[in-house]
Amino acid sequence: MHKHDFTGKNSNFPLISRMIAPCVRHYCPDIRIMSLLTILEFPDPRLRKKAARVKSVDDALRETLDDMVETMYDAEGIGLAATQVDVHKRMLVIDITEDNSNPQIFINPEITVLDPEPLGHEEGCLSVPGYYELVSRPRKVKINALNGNGEAFEQEAEGILAVCIQHEVDHLDGKLFVDYISALKRQRIKSKLEKEHRQHKTAASA
């Protein structure tokens, strides 16, 4: 998800300016230069691939998670699923703070709805840049997952955090927020993004 999602009329969050996150490893003791990963954009078919469960949490996986956090911050996002960076493992990162001070790691997340009352919110997505649509999701959920150290934990989330987690878990199942809107709107967005992709490709090869 994108930080813009919380600056609209349905949001209680103030306008958030661009912030650059420090290059600091979150789980491994040695400092390294983190990599910015390429974010896949709709309608890339790789976004429709269902992610596999993580079997073990090791240093290589933690490095990927750190790169995901850095990529999320660089793109001014508040959530990023591994599927979006062409890593088809069930893990995601989230930070809904204004100052990028609380990155959260969710590995093999499982959601239980605690309050099915729908919360409507204008959602955007780093994989569908520039487009925002109203989506309704359960307002309170429980998440069971592993953290970056491979330890199991349980967390309740409501409001914006619940929306963000559900949005990112959808990615792990090959689903995007545009799947919640009409086929006509989805096709219009697809056509416009395909046109932009062709233009960028032409400009890059010129």
Disulfide bonds with the S-S distance in Angstrom:
none
